[in-house]
Amino acid sequence: MVKKNFTRKELSNKISKRIGFSKNYSSIIVDDFFETLIHHLVKFKQIKISSFGTFQVKNKKERIGRNPKTKEEAKISSRKVVKFRPSSFFKKKINEKY
């Protein structure tokens, strides 16, 4: 199985074809959507999109990790990560047979 990423360009092309906007305008819509998503995550720490899922900012504590190749221990600093929890509707759609 070949792993292929779904890019912003592909998303804007699909929007362009489906709605009829120009590719440039569709690209602006996609970029604005992601900027808005990031801005709200930074400000509110959580976003719930109905019938899709919830994005939530979580804090990870500092910990000791290990390089699997050299077995050398290293300190992994504390940081914030984004977690995604899909809605039940989203899960159901993914598990449907096409």
N, C-alpha and C positions, 0 to 999 in steps of 0.2 A: 504494500500500500504506500503510495507516494503522498507525502505530507505537503499540502499547498496552503499557503496563507491567503485569507480573504483580505484584500487591501482596500484602502480608502478610495483609490482610483476605481476599482471594480464596483464598489458600493455607489459611488457617484455616477458611474456609467449605467448601472441598473436603475437608479432614480431617474436619470435622464431619459432612458428608453421608456420606462413605465409611465412617467408623468408628462414627459414631453418638454421638460426644461432643457436649456442648453447645458453642455457638459461643464462649462465654467460656473454657471449658476448652481448646478447640482453639487459641484465641488465645494462651493462656498457654504451651502446648506450643511453638508457633512462636516466640514471643519467647524462651523458654528455650533452644531449639535455636540461635538466632542468637547469643545471649549466650555460650553455651558455645563455639560456633565462634570467636567473637572472642577470648574468654579464652584458648583454646588456641593461637590464632595469635600472640597477644602473647607467651605463655609459651614456646612451642616453635618458632615461626617456620615451621612446616609442618604441614599436616593432609592425610592421605590417606584418602579415603572410597572404599572398595572399589566397583568397578563404576560410579563416578561421576567421580572425578578428584582432583587434588591442588591445594590452595591453598598458596601459599608467599609469605612476606614477603621482598621484595627492597629493597635500598637503591639509590636513584637519586642520582647525583652532581649537584652544583651545575653549572648550565650557563647559557649565554646564549641567550635566546629572542628572538623578534621578534613584535611586534604586526602581524598581517597587514594591518590596515587603515591604520595610520599608518607602518608600516615602522620604528617606533622599537624599539631594542633594550632588553631588560630582563633582569635577573638572575633566574633561576629557582632557588630555594633547594633544597638537598638534602632528600630526604624518603624515607619508606618507602612502598611500594606493595604491593598484593596481586596476585599473578599466579595465574591459574587454568589448569591444564593438564588437559583432559578425558581420561578413560581411553579405550582403544580400544573398549570395550563401549559407552560413551556416544556416541562418534563414529558407531559402526555403527548405533545406534538412531536417531540424528538423520537419517542418510542413508537409512533405510528409507522406502519409499513406502507411504503409507496409502491 
